[in-house]
Amino acid sequence: MSSRIMVINNSDNILAMFRKILEAEGHDVSTQLFLNSELRDVGKIKPDLIILDYYVGREGVGWEFLQLLKMEDSTTKVPVLLCTTAIKLVQEIGAYLATKNVVFLRKPFESRDLVKAVQSILGDNMDSPVTNLPESNGSVKKKTKTRSTD
């Protein structure tokens, strides 16, 4: 069974790249430009994973949308893969966000890093290490595995 993944980014080119990589892995991919993203759209799709861009210069927008995702009943338990160059953010609040099913993937990354991260989060390969992530993300893998068996 393929997983439903929603990718939210500020670039059509990046969205197309994510779609190509993830569909090649057998996932059902929905994409949205960041500026057009609304919480109700995410709720309608009912994704198994949300990949969200958190880019420097528009931190407030990404942070606000992430908070809304985690406060909304329909999306609170959906794991989020946050792609970012904001290493300071990862160091400061990474452990806290891991308790909320938020995993970081540092940009820039290779397509294989994205695939490994998605596999790890969705449980497709629980023994595979997620690259470039703080150790605290181990709790996300456990919670995600528990969530998928409930």
N, CA, C and O atoms as a GROMACS GRO file, in nm:
protein
  600
    1MET      N    1   0.084  -0.118   0.000
    1MET     CA    2   0.000   0.000   0.000
    1MET      C    3   0.089   0.125   0.000
    1MET      O    4   0.183   0.134   0.079
    2SER      N    5   0.059   0.218  -0.088
    2SER     CA    6   0.140   0.340  -0.095
    2SER      C    7   0.097   0.438   0.014
    2SER      O    8  -0.019   0.442   0.054
    3SER      N    9   0.192   0.515   0.058
    3SER     CA   10   0.165   0.617   0.159
    3SER      C   11   0.129   0.747   0.090
    3SER      O   12   0.178   0.778  -0.018
    4ARG      N   13   0.041   0.823   0.154
    4ARG     CA   14   0.004   0.956   0.103
    4ARG      C   15   0.097   1.058   0.167
    4ARG      O   16   0.106   1.069   0.289
    5ILE      N   17   0.166   1.132   0.083
    5ILE     CA   18   0.260   1.233   0.131
    5ILE      C   19   0.220   1.367   0.073
    5ILE      O   20   0.197   1.380  -0.047
    6MET      N   21   0.212   1.468   0.159
    6MET     CA   22   0.185   1.604   0.114
    6MET      C   23   0.314   1.684   0.129
    6MET      O   24   0.375   1.685   0.236
    7VAL      N   25   0.354   1.750   0.020
    7VAL     CA   26   0.475   1.832   0.020
    7VAL      C   27   0.434   1.978   0.003
    7VAL      O   28   0.361   2.012  -0.090
    8ILE      N   29   0.482   2.062   0.094
    8ILE     CA   30   0.451   2.205   0.089
    8ILE      C   31   0.584   2.280   0.078
    8ILE      O   32   0.671   2.266   0.164
    9ASN      N   33   0.597   2.360  -0.028
    9ASN     CA   34   0.722   2.431  -0.054
    9ASN      C   35   0.691   2.560  -0.126
    9ASN      O   36   0.580   2.580  -0.175
   10ASN      N   37   0.788   2.649  -0.133
   10ASN     CA   38   0.766   2.778  -0.198
   10ASN      C   39   0.811   2.779  -0.344
   10ASN      O   40   0.810   2.885  -0.407
   11SER      N   41   0.850   2.666  -0.399
   11SER     CA   42   0.901   2.660  -0.536
   11SER      C   43   0.837   2.546  -0.615
   11SER      O   44   0.837   2.431  -0.571
   12ASP      N   45   0.781   2.580  -0.731
   12ASP     CA   46   0.725   2.476  -0.818
   12ASP      C   47   0.831   2.375  -0.860
   12ASP      O   48   0.803   2.255  -0.870
   13ASN      N   49   0.953   2.421  -0.886
   13ASN     CA   50   1.061   2.331  -0.927
   13ASN      C   51   1.095   2.231  -0.817
   13ASN      O   52   1.116   2.113  -0.845
   14ILE      N   53   1.101   2.278  -0.695
   14ILE     CA   54   1.131   2.189  -0.582
   14ILE      C   55   1.016   2.091  -0.561
   14ILE      O   56   1.039   1.973  -0.534
   15LEU      N   57   0.893   2.138  -0.573
   15LEU     CA   58   0.778   2.049  -0.560
   15LEU      C   59   0.783   1.939  -0.666
   15LEU      O   60   0.754   1.823  -0.636
   16ALA      N   61   0.819   1.974  -0.788
   16ALA     CA   62   0.829   1.875  -0.896
   16ALA      C   63   0.939   1.773  -0.865
   16ALA      O   64   0.922   1.654  -0.892
   17MET      N   65   1.050   1.818  -0.808
   17MET     CA   66   1.158   1.728  -0.771
   17MET      C   67   1.113   1.630  -0.662
   17MET      O   68   1.138   1.510  -0.672
   18PHE      N   69   1.046   1.682  -0.558
   18PHE     CA   70   0.994   1.595  -0.452
   18PHE      C   71   0.898   1.492  -0.510
   18PHE      O   72   0.906   1.374  -0.478
   19ARG      N   73   0.807   1.537  -0.596
   19ARG     CA   74   0.710   1.447  -0.657
   19ARG      C   75   0.780   1.334  -0.732
   19ARG      O   76   0.746   1.217  -0.716
   20LYS      N   77   0.877   1.370  -0.814
   20LYS     CA   78   0.948   1.270  -0.894
   20LYS      C   79   1.017   1.166  -0.805
   20LYS      O   80   1.005   1.046  -0.829
   21ILE      N   81   1.088   1.212  -0.704
   21ILE     CA   82   1.160   1.121  -0.615
   21ILE      C   83   1.064   1.031  -0.539
   21ILE      O   84   1.084   0.910  -0.533
   22LEU      N   85   0.961   1.090  -0.480
   22LEU     CA   86   0.870   1.013  -0.394
   22LEU      C   87   0.778   0.921  -0.473
   22LEU      O   88   0.749   0.811  -0.428
   23GLU      N   89   0.733   0.964  -0.589
   23GLU     CA   90   0.650   0.876  -0.672
   23GLU      C   91   0.731   0.758  -0.723
   23GLU      O   92   0.678   0.648  -0.738
   24ALA      N   93   0.859   0.778  -0.750
   24ALA     CA   94   0.946   0.668  -0.792
   24ALA      C   95   0.958   0.563  -0.682
   24ALA      O   96   0.986   0.446  -0.710
   25GLU      N   97   0.938   0.604  -0.558
   25GLU     CA   98   0.941   0.513  -0.443
   25GLU      C   99   0.804   0.451  -0.416
   25GLU      O  100   0.789   0.373  -0.322
   26GLY      N  101   0.704   0.486  -0.497
   26GLY     CA  102   0.571   0.426  -0.484
   26GLY      C  103   0.473   0.502  -0.397
   26GLY      O  104   0.368   0.448  -0.362
   27HIS      N  105   0.504   0.624  -0.361
   27HIS     CA  106   0.415   0.704  -0.276
   27HIS      C  107   0.316   0.784  -0.360
   27HIS      O  108   0.344   0.821  -0.474
   28ASP      N  109   0.201   0.810  -0.302
   28ASP     CA  110   0.101   0.899  -0.361
   28ASP      C  111   0.133   1.039  -0.310
   28ASP      O  112   0.126   1.064  -0.189
   29VAL      N  113   0.169   1.130  -0.399
   29VAL     CA  114   0.221   1.261  -0.359
   29VAL      C  115   0.126   1.373  -0.399
   29VAL      O  116   0.083   1.382  -0.514
   30SER      N  117   0.095   1.460  -0.303
   30SER     CA  118   0.022   1.584  -0.329
   30SER      C  119   0.118   1.698  -0.300
   30SER      O  120   0.193   1.693  -0.203
   31THR      N  121   0.114   1.800  -0.384
   31THR     CA  122   0.203   1.914  -0.362
   31THR      C  123   0.122   2.043  -0.357
   31THR      O  124   0.018   2.056  -0.421
   32GLN      N  125   0.174   2.137  -0.279
   32GLN     CA  126   0.112   2.270  -0.271
   32GLN      C  127   0.219   2.375  -0.253
   32GLN      O  128   0.316   2.357  -0.179
   33LEU      N  129   0.199   2.486  -0.323
   33LEU     CA  130   0.285   2.602  -0.298
   33LEU      C  131   0.256   2.655  -0.159
   33LEU      O  132   0.140   2.660  -0.117
   34PHE      N  133   0.358   2.693  -0.088
   34PHE     CA  134   0.345   2.737   0.050
   34PHE      C  135   0.242   2.848   0.065
   34PHE      O  136   0.160   2.843   0.156
   35LEU      N  137   0.244   2.946  -0.023
   35LEU     CA  138   0.154   3.060  -0.010
   35LEU      C  139   0.008   3.023  -0.029
   35LEU      O  140  -0.081   3.094   0.018
   36ASN      N  141  -0.017   2.912  -0.099
   36ASN     CA  142  -0.155   2.870  -0.124
   36ASN      C  143  -0.203   2.764  -0.026
   36ASN      O  144  -0.317   2.719  -0.034
   37SER      N  145  -0.117   2.722   0.065
   37SER     CA  146  -0.150   2.614   0.156
   37SER      C  147  -0.248   2.659   0.263
   37SER      O  148  -0.233   2.764   0.326
   38GLU      N  149  -0.348   2.577   0.281
   38GLU     CA  150  -0.444   2.600   0.388
   38GLU      C  151  -0.460   2.471   0.465
   38GLU      O  152  -0.450   2.362   0.410
   39LEU      N  153  -0.485   2.485   0.591
   39LEU     CA  154  -0.498   2.370   0.678
   39LEU      C  155  -0.609   2.277   0.633
   39LEU      O  156  -0.595   2.155   0.642
   40ARG      N  157  -0.718   2.332   0.586
   40ARG     CA  158  -0.830   2.246   0.543
   40ARG      C  159  -0.790   2.157   0.426
   40ARG      O  160  -0.840   2.045   0.414
   41ASP      N  161  -0.700   2.206   0.340
   41ASP     CA  162  -0.654   2.125   0.228
   41ASP      C  163  -0.575   2.004   0.278
   41ASP      O  164  -0.588   1.894   0.225
   42VAL      N  165  -0.495   2.025   0.378
   42VAL     CA  166  -0.417   1.915   0.437
   42VAL      C  167  -0.512   1.814   0.499
   42VAL      O  168  -0.494   1.693   0.481
   43GLY      N  169  -0.612   1.861   0.571
   43GLY     CA  170  -0.710   1.772   0.634
   43GLY      C  171  -0.787   1.689   0.534
   43GLY      O  172  -0.819   1.573   0.561
   44LYS      N  173  -0.818   1.745   0.419
   44LYS     CA  174  -0.893   1.673   0.314
   44LYS      C  175  -0.810   1.559   0.256
   44LYS      O  176  -0.863   1.452   0.226
   45ILE      N  177  -0.682   1.582   0.240
   45ILE     CA  178  -0.594   1.482   0.178
   45ILE      C  179  -0.564   1.368   0.274
   45ILE      O  180  -0.542   1.255   0.231
   46LYS      N  181  -0.563   1.395   0.403
   46LYS     CA  182  -0.532   1.296   0.507
   46LYS      C  183  -0.398   1.227   0.480
   46LYS      O  184  -0.393   1.105   0.462
   47PRO      N  185  -0.291   1.305   0.476
   47PRO     CA  186  -0.161   1.245   0.446
   47PRO      C  187  -0.107   1.160   0.560
   47PRO      O  188  -0.142   1.180   0.676
   48ASP      N  189  -0.022   1.066   0.524
   48ASP     CA  190   0.051   0.986   0.622
   48ASP      C  191   0.176   1.060   0.668
   48ASP      O  192   0.232   1.030   0.774
   49LEU      N  193   0.220   1.156   0.587
   49LEU     CA  194   0.339   1.235   0.616
   49LEU      C  195   0.326   1.370   0.547
   49LEU      O  196   0.277   1.379   0.434
   50ILE      N  197   0.370   1.475   0.615
   50ILE     CA  198   0.376   1.608   0.557
   50ILE      C  199   0.523   1.649   0.550
   50ILE      O  200   0.594   1.642   0.650
   51ILE      N  201   0.566   1.690   0.432
   51ILE     CA  202   0.702   1.742   0.416
   51ILE      C  203   0.688   1.893   0.399
   51ILE      O  204   0.626   1.940   0.304
   52LEU      N  205   0.746   1.966   0.491
   52LEU     CA  206   0.728   2.110   0.498
   52LEU      C  207   0.864   2.180   0.487
   52LEU      O  208   0.960   2.141   0.554
   53ASP      N  209   0.870   2.282   0.404
   53ASP     CA  210   0.991   2.361   0.390
   53ASP      C  211   0.991   2.469   0.498
   53ASP      O  212   0.893   2.540   0.518
   54TYR      N  213   1.103   2.480   0.565
   54TYR     CA  214   1.120   2.586   0.665
   54TYR      C  215   1.244   2.662   0.622
   54TYR      O  216   1.356   2.620   0.649
   55TYR      N  217   1.222   2.774   0.556
   55TYR     CA  218   1.335   2.843   0.497
   55TYR      C  219   1.364   2.975   0.567
   55TYR      O  220   1.274   3.047   0.611
   56VAL      N  221   1.492   3.003   0.575
   56VAL     CA  222   1.539   3.124   0.641
   56VAL      C  223   1.491   3.244   0.561
   56VAL      O  224   1.499   3.247   0.438
   57GLY      N  225   1.442   3.343   0.633
   57GLY     CA  226   1.388   3.463   0.569
   57GLY      C  227   1.237   3.469   0.579
   57GLY      O  228   1.178   3.576   0.574
   58ARG      N  229   1.175   3.352   0.592
   58ARG     CA  230   1.030   3.346   0.608
   58ARG      C  231   0.996   3.251   0.723
   58ARG      O  232   0.897   3.178   0.717
   59GLU      N  233   1.078   3.254   0.826
   59GLU     CA  234   1.061   3.162   0.938
   59GLU      C  235   0.924   3.172   1.001
   59GLU      O  236   0.864   3.071   1.038
   60GLY      N  237   0.873   3.293   1.012
   60GLY     CA  238   0.743   3.313   1.077
   60GLY      C  239   0.632   3.237   1.008
   60GLY      O  240   0.546   3.179   1.074
   61VAL      N  241   0.634   3.237   0.876
   61VAL     CA  242   0.530   3.167   0.799
   61VAL      C  243   0.539   3.017   0.823
   61VAL      O  244   0.438   2.952   0.851
   62GLY      N  245   0.660   2.962   0.812
   62GLY     CA  246   0.678   2.818   0.832
   62GLY      C  247   0.646   2.775   0.974
   62GLY      O  248   0.580   2.673   0.995
   63TRP      N  249   0.691   2.853   1.070
   63TRP     CA  250   0.667   2.821   1.210
   63TRP      C  251   0.518   2.827   1.241
   63TRP      O  252   0.465   2.739   1.310
   64GLU      N  253   0.450   2.929   1.192
   64GLU     CA  254   0.307   2.944   1.216
   64GLU      C  255   0.229   2.827   1.155
   64GLU      O  256   0.139   2.773   1.219
   65PHE      N  257   0.264   2.789   1.034
   65PHE     CA  258   0.194   2.678   0.969
   65PHE      C  259   0.220   2.547   1.043
   65PHE      O  260   0.129   2.466   1.058
   66LEU      N  261   0.342   2.526   1.088
   66LEU     CA  262   0.375   2.406   1.164
   66LEU      C  263   0.294   2.401   1.293
   66LEU      O  264   0.241   2.296   1.329
   67GLN      N  265   0.284   2.513   1.363
   67GLN     CA  266   0.204   2.518   1.486
   67GLN      C  267   0.057   2.486   1.458
   67GLN      O  268  -0.006   2.412   1.533
   68LEU      N  269   0.004   2.541   1.351
   68LEU     CA  270  -0.136   2.513   1.315
   68LEU      C  271  -0.155   2.364   1.286
   68LEU      O  272  -0.255   2.306   1.327
   69LEU      N  273  -0.061   2.304   1.215
   69LEU     CA  274  -0.069   2.161   1.186
   69LEU      C  275  -0.075   2.079   1.314
   69LEU      O  276  -0.151   1.983   1.323
   70LYS      N  277   0.004   2.117   1.412
   70LYS     CA  278   0.013   2.040   1.535
   70LYS      C  279  -0.101   2.071   1.632
   70LYS      O  280  -0.122   1.996   1.727
   71MET      N  281  -0.173   2.180   1.610
   71MET     CA  282  -0.288   2.213   1.696
   71MET      C  283  -0.420   2.158   1.640
   71MET      O  284  -0.516   2.139   1.714
   72GLU      N  285  -0.424   2.132   1.511
   72GLU     CA  286  -0.546   2.086   1.445
   72GLU      C  287  -0.566   1.936   1.471
   72GLU      O  288  -0.474   1.857   1.452
   73ASP      N  289  -0.686   1.897   1.515
   73ASP     CA  290  -0.714   1.757   1.547
   73ASP      C  291  -0.683   1.663   1.431
   73ASP      O  292  -0.629   1.554   1.452
   74SER      N  293  -0.717   1.704   1.309
   74SER     CA  294  -0.701   1.614   1.194
   74SER      C  295  -0.555   1.596   1.152
   74SER      O  296  -0.525   1.503   1.076
   75THR      N  297  -0.465   1.681   1.198
   75THR     CA  298  -0.325   1.671   1.156
   75THR      C  299  -0.226   1.660   1.271
   75THR      O  300  -0.106   1.646   1.247
   76THR      N  301  -0.271   1.667   1.394
   76THR     CA  302  -0.179   1.670   1.507
   76THR      C  303  -0.088   1.548   1.515
   76THR      O  304   0.027   1.559   1.557
   77LYS      N  305  -0.139   1.431   1.476
   77LYS     CA  306  -0.059   1.309   1.486
   77LYS      C  307   0.017   1.275   1.359
   77LYS      O  308   0.093   1.178   1.356
   78VAL      N  309  -0.003   1.353   1.255
   78VAL     CA  310   0.066   1.327   1.129
   78VAL      C  311   0.212   1.371   1.143
   78VAL      O  312   0.239   1.486   1.178
   79PRO      N  313   0.307   1.281   1.116
   79PRO     CA  314   0.447   1.321   1.124
   79PRO      C  315   0.480   1.427   1.019
   79PRO      O  316   0.425   1.427   0.909
   80VAL      N  317   0.572   1.516   1.056
   80VAL     CA  318   0.616   1.623   0.966
   80VAL      C  319   0.767   1.610   0.948
   80VAL      O  320   0.842   1.601   1.044
   81LEU      N  321   0.809   1.610   0.823
   81LEU     CA  322   0.951   1.616   0.790
   81LEU      C  323   0.979   1.761   0.753
   81LEU      O  324   0.933   1.809   0.649
   82LEU      N  325   1.054   1.829   0.837
   82LEU     CA  326   1.082   1.971   0.819
   82LEU      C  327   1.219   1.986   0.753
   82LEU      O  328   1.322   1.954   0.814
   83CYS      N  329   1.220   2.033   0.630
   83CYS     CA  330   1.344   2.052   0.555
   83CYS      C  331   1.394   2.194   0.581
   83CYS      O  332   1.321   2.291   0.558
   84THR      N  333   1.517   2.206   0.628
   84THR     CA  334   1.564   2.338   0.671
   84THR      C  335   1.715   2.353   0.666
   84THR      O  336   1.790   2.255   0.671
   85THR      N  337   1.758   2.476   0.655
   85THR     CA  338   1.899   2.511   0.673
   85THR      C  339   1.919   2.574   0.810
   85THR      O  340   2.032   2.609   0.847
   86ALA      N  341   1.812   2.589   0.886
   86ALA     CA  342   1.815   2.658   1.016
   86ALA      C  343   1.870   2.565   1.124
   86ALA      O  344   1.795   2.514   1.208
   87ILE      N  345   2.000   2.545   1.122
   87ILE     CA  346   2.066   2.455   1.216
   87ILE      C  347   2.046   2.501   1.360
   87ILE      O  348   2.031   2.419   1.450
   88LYS      N  349   2.047   2.631   1.382
   88LYS     CA  350   2.027   2.684   1.517
   88LYS      C  351   1.891   2.641   1.572
   88LYS      O  352   1.879   2.607   1.690
   89LEU      N  353   1.789   2.643   1.488
   89LEU     CA  354   1.656   2.599   1.529
   89LEU      C  355   1.659   2.452   1.571
   89LEU      O  356   1.603   2.416   1.674
   90VAL      N  357   1.725   2.370   1.491
   90VAL     CA  358   1.735   2.227   1.522
   90VAL      C  359   1.801   2.207   1.658
   90VAL      O  360   1.756   2.126   1.739
   91GLN      N  361   1.908   2.281   1.683
   91GLN     CA  362   1.980   2.268   1.809
   91GLN      C  363   1.897   2.317   1.927
   91GLN      O  364   1.902   2.258   2.035
   92GLU      N  365   1.821   2.424   1.908
   92GLU     CA  366   1.746   2.484   2.018
   92GLU      C  367   1.617   2.409   2.052
   92GLU      O  368   1.588   2.388   2.170
   93ILE      N  369   1.542   2.370   1.952
   93ILE     CA  370   1.410   2.311   1.982
   93ILE      C  371   1.386   2.177   1.915
   93ILE      O  372   1.273   2.129   1.913
   94GLY      N  373   1.490   2.117   1.861
   94GLY     CA  374   1.475   1.989   1.793
   94GLY      C  375   1.419   1.879   1.882
   94GLY      O  376   1.332   1.803   1.840
   95ALA      N  377   1.469   1.870   2.004
   95ALA     CA  378   1.422   1.766   2.096
   95ALA      C  379   1.274   1.784   2.129
   95ALA      O  380   1.198   1.687   2.134
   96TYR      N  381   1.233   1.909   2.150
   96TYR     CA  382   1.091   1.936   2.178
   96TYR      C  383   1.005   1.899   2.058
   96TYR      O  384   0.903   1.832   2.073
   97LEU      N  385   1.046   1.941   1.940
   97LEU     CA  386   0.965   1.912   1.821
   97LEU      C  387   0.959   1.762   1.792
   97LEU      O  388   0.860   1.714   1.736
   98ALA      N  389   1.063   1.688   1.829
   98ALA     CA  390   1.061   1.544   1.811
   98ALA      C  391   0.946   1.480   1.888
   98ALA      O  392   0.890   1.380   1.845
   99THR      N  393   0.910   1.538   2.003
   99THR     CA  394   0.797   1.485   2.080
   99THR      C  395   0.664   1.513   2.010
   99THR      O  396   0.562   1.454   2.045
  100LYS      N  397   0.665   1.602   1.913
  100LYS     CA  398   0.544   1.638   1.837
  100LYS      C  399   0.543   1.572   1.699
  100LYS      O  400   0.467   1.613   1.612
  101ASN      N  401   0.627   1.469   1.680
  101ASN     CA  402   0.635   1.399   1.551
  101ASN      C  403   0.691   1.487   1.440
  101ASN      O  404   0.651   1.475   1.325
  102VAL      N  405   0.784   1.575   1.475
  102VAL     CA  406   0.849   1.659   1.375
  102VAL      C  407   0.995   1.616   1.366
  102VAL      O  408   1.068   1.615   1.465
  103VAL      N  409   1.037   1.580   1.246
  103VAL     CA  410   1.172   1.534   1.219
  103VAL      C  411   1.238   1.635   1.125
  103VAL      O  412   1.173   1.688   1.035
  104PHE      N  413   1.366   1.660   1.144
  104PHE     CA  414   1.439   1.755   1.061
  104PHE      C  415   1.522   1.684   0.956
  104PHE      O  416   1.579   1.577   0.981
  105LEU      N  417   1.529   1.744   0.839
  105LEU     CA  418   1.622   1.702   0.735
  105LEU      C  419   1.696   1.828   0.691
  105LEU      O  420   1.636   1.921   0.638
  106ARG      N  421   1.825   1.829   0.714
  106ARG     CA  422   1.904   1.949   0.683
  106ARG      C  423   1.922   1.965   0.533
  106ARG      O  424   1.954   1.870   0.462
  107LYS      N  425   1.901   2.088   0.488
  107LYS     CA  426   1.926   2.122   0.348
  107LYS      C  427   2.069   2.175   0.337
  107LYS      O  428   2.117   2.240   0.430
  108PRO      N  429   2.135   2.151   0.229
  108PRO     CA  430   2.092   2.072   0.114
  108PRO      C  431   2.104   1.923   0.145
  108PRO      O  432   2.183   1.883   0.231
  109PHE      N  433   2.027   1.842   0.076
  109PHE     CA  434   2.033   1.698   0.095
  109PHE      C  435   2.024   1.629  -0.040
  109PHE      O  436   1.977   1.687  -0.138
  110GLU      N  437   2.070   1.506  -0.042
  110GLU     CA  438   2.063   1.423  -0.163
  110GLU      C  439   1.928   1.351  -0.165
  110GLU      O  440   1.864   1.337  -0.061
  111SER      N  441   1.887   1.307  -0.281
  111SER     CA  442   1.758   1.237  -0.291
  111SER      C  443   1.757   1.112  -0.204
  111SER      O  444   1.653   1.077  -0.148
  112ARG      N  445   1.871   1.044  -0.192
  112ARG     CA  446   1.876   0.923  -0.108
  112ARG      C  447   1.851   0.956   0.039
  112ARG      O  448   1.794   0.876   0.112
  113ASP      N  449   1.895   1.077   0.083
  113ASP     CA  450   1.869   1.120   0.220
  113ASP      C  451   1.720   1.140   0.243
  113ASP      O  452   1.666   1.102   0.348
  114LEU      N  453   1.653   1.199   0.145
  114LEU     CA  454   1.509   1.218   0.154
  114LEU      C  455   1.438   1.084   0.160
  114LEU      O  456   1.350   1.064   0.243
  115VAL      N  457   1.476   0.992   0.074
  115VAL     CA  458   1.413   0.860   0.070
  115VAL      C  459   1.433   0.788   0.203
  115VAL      O  460   1.339   0.729   0.256
  116LYS      N  461   1.555   0.792   0.258
  116LYS     CA  462   1.582   0.726   0.387
  116LYS      C  463   1.498   0.788   0.499
  116LYS      O  464   1.444   0.717   0.583
  117ALA      N  465   1.488   0.921   0.499
  117ALA     CA  466   1.409   0.988   0.602
  117ALA      C  467   1.263   0.948   0.594
  117ALA      O  468   1.200   0.918   0.696
  118VAL      N  469   1.208   0.947   0.474
  118VAL     CA  470   1.067   0.910   0.455
  118VAL      C  471   1.046   0.765   0.496
  118VAL      O  472   0.948   0.734   0.565
  119GLN      N  473   1.135   0.675   0.455
  119GLN     CA  474   1.123   0.534   0.493
  119GLN      C  475   1.126   0.518   0.644
  119GLN      O  476   1.048   0.441   0.700
  120SER      N  477   1.216   0.588   0.709
  120SER     CA  478   1.228   0.578   0.854
  120SER      C  479   1.102   0.628   0.924
  120SER      O  480   1.053   0.564   1.017
  121ILE      N  481   1.052   0.741   0.880
  121ILE     CA  482   0.933   0.799   0.944
  121ILE      C  483   0.810   0.712   0.922
  121ILE      O  484   0.732   0.690   1.015
  122LEU      N  485   0.793   0.662   0.801
  122LEU     CA  486   0.674   0.583   0.770
  122LEU      C  487   0.686   0.438   0.811
  122LEU      O  488   0.590   0.362   0.801
  123GLY      N  489   0.804   0.398   0.857
  123GLY     CA  490   0.821   0.261   0.903
  123GLY      C  491   0.850   0.163   0.792
  123GLY      O  492   0.845   0.042   0.814
  124ASP      N  493   0.880   0.213   0.672
  124ASP     CA  494   0.912   0.123   0.561
  124ASP      C  495   1.043   0.050   0.584
  124ASP      O  496   1.065  -0.058   0.530
  125ASN      N  497   1.130   0.109   0.665
  125ASN     CA  498   1.260   0.051   0.693
  125ASN      C  499   1.306   0.105   0.828
  125ASN      O  500   1.392   0.192   0.834
  126MET      N  501   1.248   0.054   0.934
  126MET     CA  502   1.272   0.110   1.067
  126MET      C  503   1.417   0.095   1.112
  126MET      O  504   1.460   0.168   1.202
  127ASP      N  505   1.494   0.003   1.053
  127ASP     CA  506   1.632  -0.014   1.092
  127ASP      C  507   1.725   0.082   1.021
  127ASP      O  508   1.842   0.095   1.057
  128SER      N  509   1.675   0.150   0.919
  128SER     CA  510   1.757   0.242   0.841
  128SER      C  511   1.776   0.373   0.917
  128SER      O  512   1.678   0.434   0.960
  129PRO      N  513   1.900   0.418   0.934
  129PRO     CA  514   1.921   0.545   1.004
  129PRO      C  515   1.876   0.663   0.919
  129PRO      O  516   1.892   0.662   0.797
  130VAL      N  517   1.820   0.762   0.983
  130VAL     CA  518   1.782   0.884   0.915
  130VAL      C  519   1.904   0.974   0.917
  130VAL      O  520   1.959   1.003   1.023
  131THR      N  521   1.945   1.018   0.802
  131THR     CA  522   2.068   1.096   0.794
  131THR      C  523   2.046   1.240   0.834
  131THR      O  524   1.939   1.297   0.816
  132ASN      N  525   2.152   1.298   0.889
  132ASN     CA  526   2.156   1.442   0.921
  132ASN      C  527   2.052   1.486   1.023
  132ASN      O  528   2.012   1.602   1.021
  133LEU      N  529   2.008   1.399   1.110
  133LEU     CA  530   1.908   1.438   1.208
  133LEU      C  531   1.964   1.424   1.349
  133LEU      O  532   2.051   1.340   1.373
  134PRO      N  533   1.916   1.507   1.442
  134PRO     CA  534   1.961   1.492   1.580
  134PRO      C  535   1.918   1.358   1.638
  134PRO      O  536   1.817   1.302   1.595
  135GLU      N  537   1.993   1.307   1.734
  135GLU     CA  538   1.962   1.178   1.793
  135GLU      C  539   1.823   1.172   1.853
  135GLU      O  540   1.766   1.064   1.864
  136SER      N  541   1.768   1.284   1.893
  136SER     CA  542   1.637   1.286   1.957
  136SER      C  543   1.526   1.236   1.866
  136SER      O  544   1.416   1.209   1.914
  137ASN      N  545   1.552   1.223   1.737
  137ASN     CA  546   1.449   1.178   1.646
  137ASN      C  547   1.418   1.029   1.662
  137ASN      O  548   1.322   0.980   1.602
  138GLY      N  549   1.496   0.956   1.741
  138GLY     CA  550   1.463   0.817   1.768
  138GLY      C  551   1.326   0.804   1.832
  138GLY      O  552   1.255   0.706   1.806
  139SER      N  553   1.288   0.900   1.914
  139SER     CA  554   1.156   0.895   1.977
  139SER      C  555   1.045   0.913   1.875
  139SER      O  556   0.935   0.861   1.893
  140VAL      N  557   1.073   0.987   1.768
  140VAL     CA  558   0.972   1.004   1.664
  140VAL      C  559   0.948   0.872   1.594
  140VAL      O  560   0.833   0.836   1.565
  141LYS      N  561   1.055   0.798   1.566
  141LYS     CA  562   1.039   0.668   1.501
  141LYS      C  563   0.954   0.576   1.587
  141LYS      O  564   0.866   0.506   1.536
  142LYS      N  565   0.979   0.575   1.719
  142LYS     CA  566   0.901   0.490   1.808
  142LYS      C  567   0.755   0.532   1.810
  142LYS      O  568   0.666   0.447   1.802
  143LYS      N  569   0.729   0.662   1.821
  143LYS     CA  570   0.592   0.712   1.825
  143LYS      C  571   0.521   0.685   1.693
  143LYS      O  572   0.403   0.649   1.692
  144THR      N  573   0.592   0.702   1.582
  144THR     CA  574   0.532   0.678   1.452
  144THR      C  575   0.497   0.531   1.436
  144THR      O  576   0.392   0.497   1.383
  145LYS      N  577   0.586   0.444   1.481
  145LYS     CA  578   0.560   0.301   1.474
  145LYS      C  579   0.439   0.266   1.560
  145LYS      O  580   0.353   0.188   1.518
  146THR      N  581   0.431   0.323   1.679
  146THR     CA  582   0.317   0.300   1.768
  146THR      C  583   0.190   0.352   1.704
  146THR      O  584   0.086   0.285   1.709
  147ARG      N  585   0.196   0.472   1.644
  147ARG     CA  586   0.078   0.532   1.582
  147ARG      C  587   0.025   0.443   1.469
  147ARG      O  588  -0.096   0.430   1.452
  148SER      N  589   0.117   0.382   1.393
  148SER     CA  590   0.073   0.304   1.278
  148SER      C  591   0.012   0.170   1.319
  148SER      O  592  -0.055   0.107   1.238
  149THR      N  593   0.036   0.126   1.444
  149THR     CA  594  -0.022   0.000   1.488
  149THR      C  595  -0.149   0.019   1.569
  149THR      O  596  -0.215  -0.079   1.604
  150ASP      N  597  -0.184   0.144   1.599
  150ASP     CA  598  -0.307   0.172   1.676
  150ASP      C  599  -0.430   0.155   1.591
  150ASP      O  600  -0.542   0.174   1.639
   0.00000   0.00000   0.00000
